[in-house]
Amino acid sequence: MTKLPALAIALAATATAAFAATEIIVPEQPEVIEIEVAPQDLARCQETLAQVAAMPIVSDSGYELPASAASGLPTVACVVKLDA
């Protein structure tokens, strides 16, 4: 009877250690969303992004979030679309 709880605890500890090791080995890369625009639209795209950045951060349900919530959000950048 005492082997089952001990085995469950050991299994949970192993899973936690494996998850932690994965986080250490593969560091989280910041995500960058690129919006491709024509060269003549680059300034307008950058202006629009600046306006959006000035808006408050809100949740899906509409509640305003603290500015610290922005650290988990991806970065958005306008880039010129190059014709191949």
RAFENTA-V180413 format. One record per pair of residues at least 24 apart in sequence whose C-alpha atoms are under 7 Angstrom apart, sorted by the first residue. I is the first residue (numbers start at 1). J is the second residue. Records with the same first field share a line. If there is no record, write none. Layout:
I=J + J
This chain:
30=74
31=74 + 75
32=74 + 75 + 76
33=74 + 75 + 76 + 77
34=76 + 77 + 78 + 79
35=77 + 78 + 79
36=78 + 79 + 80 + 81
37=78 + 79 + 80 + 81
38=80 + 81
39=80
42=78 + 80
45=78
46=78
